[in-house]
Amino acid sequence: MPNSIRKKTTREISVTNNSRTPPLILSNMVLWLHNVRSMHNVGSAFRTADAFGIHQLFLSGYTPAPPRAEISKTALGADESVKWSHSVEPEPYLSWCRDNGYILAGMEQTHQSTLLTEYRPAPDARLCMVFGNEVTGVDASILHHCEPILEIPLFGTKHSLNISVSIGIALYHFL
């Protein structure tokens, strides 16, 4: 039976992917990375954003921005296909979200968090998902603007996930 399995070529995968339309919640969604240190995590965010048909990527604080070889290597070209912008200060993105009717949803472990598995926004909701520093999380200066604050339920002895894994889990939840 294994001989009957035929893997798709890159071209066949591309044709299939390009024939699909992402759900409205994903095509409207913005990912915001603030003070993310790792260029590999930024590259992975680009690649995952492309895979899920995300509208745009915001980079702020000291988050590195393209063009950077380390970002491009992980992004595999998604840094050229996903719309993005960079601002050192977060205020332009806070204003943009307010002005464009976006819900600012922070991904953070707080006493006020809603489990991601329990969060069900309207299918046409406009979400800006905020992800923070790999160690310290989302800055308090941004977090207090977030409603909701979402948390991925964990069950093991480790208290966190890599940001690129968290982005993938969160986007798959909305798929």
C-alpha positions as CSV (number, residue, x, y, z in Angstrom):
1,M,0.0,0.0,0.0
2,P,2.8,2.6,0.7
3,N,3.8,2.5,-2.9
4,S,0.4,4.1,-3.9
5,I,1.1,7.2,-1.8
6,R,2.3,10.1,-4.0
7,K,3.5,13.3,-2.5
8,K,2.4,16.6,-4.1
9,T,5.0,18.6,-5.9
10,T,5.7,22.1,-4.8
11,R,3.8,23.4,-7.8
12,E,0.7,21.2,-7.0
13,I,0.8,22.5,-3.4
14,S,1.0,26.0,-4.6
15,V,-2.0,25.6,-7.0
16,T,-4.1,24.0,-4.2
17,N,-3.2,26.7,-1.7
18,N,-3.9,29.5,-4.1
19,S,-7.3,28.1,-4.9
20,R,-8.3,28.5,-1.2
21,T,-9.7,31.5,0.5
22,P,-9.0,32.0,4.2
23,P,-11.9,32.6,6.5
24,L,-12.8,36.3,6.9
25,I,-11.5,36.4,10.5
26,L,-8.0,35.4,9.3
27,S,-7.9,37.6,6.2
28,N,-8.9,40.6,8.4
29,M,-6.5,39.6,11.2
30,V,-3.3,41.5,12.1
31,L,-0.4,40.0,14.1
32,W,1.5,42.4,16.2
33,L,5.0,41.5,17.6
34,H,6.3,43.9,20.2
35,N,9.8,43.6,21.6
36,V,10.4,40.1,20.1
37,R,14.1,39.5,20.2
38,S,14.6,36.5,17.9
39,M,14.9,37.1,14.1
40,H,14.0,33.4,13.7
41,N,10.7,34.0,15.6
42,V,10.0,37.0,13.4
43,G,10.7,35.0,10.3
44,S,8.5,32.2,11.5
45,A,5.7,34.7,12.2
46,F,5.9,35.9,8.6
47,R,5.8,32.4,7.3
48,T,2.9,31.4,9.5
49,A,1.0,34.7,8.7
50,D,1.4,33.9,5.0
51,A,0.2,30.3,5.5
52,F,-3.0,31.4,7.2
53,G,-3.7,34.4,4.9
54,I,-3.2,37.0,7.6
55,H,-3.9,40.6,6.5
56,Q,-0.8,42.3,8.0
57,L,2.1,42.1,10.5
58,F,3.0,44.9,12.8
59,L,6.5,45.0,14.3
60,S,7.3,47.4,17.1
61,G,9.8,48.1,19.8
62,Y,13.1,46.4,19.2
63,T,11.6,43.7,17.1
64,P,13.9,43.2,14.1
65,A,12.4,44.0,10.7
66,P,13.3,42.9,7.2
67,P,15.5,43.0,5.3
68,R,17.6,40.7,7.5
69,A,19.1,37.4,6.3
70,E,18.1,35.6,9.5
71,I,14.4,36.7,9.1
72,S,14.4,35.8,5.4
73,K,15.9,32.4,6.0
74,T,13.1,31.3,8.3
75,A,10.4,33.2,6.4
76,L,11.2,31.5,3.1
77,G,10.0,34.6,1.1
78,A,7.0,35.3,3.3
79,D,8.7,38.6,4.4
80,E,8.0,39.7,0.8
81,S,4.5,38.4,0.5
82,V,3.0,39.5,3.8
83,K,2.2,43.2,4.2
84,W,4.1,44.6,7.3
85,S,5.3,47.8,8.9
86,H,7.6,48.7,11.8
87,S,7.4,51.4,14.4
88,V,9.7,51.7,17.4
89,E,6.7,53.2,19.4
90,P,3.5,51.2,19.9
91,E,1.2,54.2,19.8
92,P,0.7,54.3,16.0
93,Y,-0.6,50.7,16.1
94,L,-2.8,51.4,19.1
95,S,-4.3,54.3,17.2
96,W,-4.6,52.3,13.9
97,C,-6.5,49.5,15.8
98,R,-8.9,52.1,17.3
99,D,-9.4,53.9,14.1
100,N,-10.1,50.8,12.1
101,G,-12.4,49.0,14.5
102,Y,-9.9,46.3,15.5
103,I,-10.2,44.3,18.8
104,L,-6.8,44.3,20.5
105,A,-6.3,40.7,21.8
106,G,-3.3,40.1,23.9
107,M,-1.7,36.7,24.2
108,E,-0.6,36.6,27.8
109,Q,-1.0,34.6,31.0
110,T,-2.8,36.9,33.5
111,H,-5.4,36.4,36.2
112,Q,-7.9,38.0,33.8
113,S,-7.0,35.8,30.8
114,T,-9.7,33.9,28.8
115,L,-8.6,30.5,27.6
116,L,-8.1,30.6,23.9
117,T,-10.2,27.4,23.6
118,E,-13.2,29.4,25.1
119,Y,-12.9,32.5,23.0
120,R,-15.3,32.6,20.0
121,P,-15.4,36.0,18.3
122,A,-17.8,36.8,15.5
123,P,-16.7,35.3,12.1
124,D,-16.2,38.8,10.7
125,A,-14.4,40.2,13.8
126,R,-11.4,42.3,13.2
127,L,-8.7,41.1,15.5
128,C,-5.2,42.4,16.2
129,M,-3.4,39.6,18.0
130,V,-0.5,41.0,20.2
131,F,2.5,38.8,21.0
132,G,5.3,40.0,23.2
133,N,8.8,39.3,24.3
134,E,9.9,35.7,24.5
135,V,10.7,36.0,28.3
136,T,8.7,38.9,29.7
137,G,5.6,38.7,27.5
138,V,3.4,41.6,26.3
139,D,4.4,44.9,27.8
140,A,2.0,46.3,30.4
141,S,1.8,49.5,28.4
142,I,0.1,47.6,25.6
143,L,-1.5,44.9,27.6
144,H,-3.8,47.3,29.5
145,H,-5.3,48.2,26.1
146,C,-6.1,44.6,25.3
147,E,-9.6,43.2,25.6
148,P,-9.6,40.2,25.6
149,I,-6.4,38.8,27.0
150,L,-6.1,35.2,25.7
151,E,-4.1,32.3,27.1
152,I,-3.3,28.9,25.6
153,P,-4.1,26.2,28.1
154,L,-1.0,24.2,29.1
155,F,-0.9,21.0,31.1
156,G,2.8,20.1,31.6
157,T,5.5,21.4,33.8
158,K,6.7,24.1,31.5
159,H,4.9,27.4,31.8
160,S,5.2,28.8,28.2
161,L,5.7,28.0,24.6
162,N,8.0,29.5,21.9
163,I,6.3,32.5,20.4
164,S,6.3,31.0,16.9
165,V,4.5,27.9,18.3
166,S,2.0,30.2,20.1
167,I,1.2,32.1,16.9
168,G,0.6,28.8,15.0
169,I,-1.7,27.5,17.8
170,A,-3.7,30.8,18.0
171,L,-4.2,31.1,14.2
172,Y,-5.2,27.4,13.9
173,H,-7.8,28.1,16.7
174,F,-9.4,30.8,14.5
175,L,-9.3,28.6,11.4
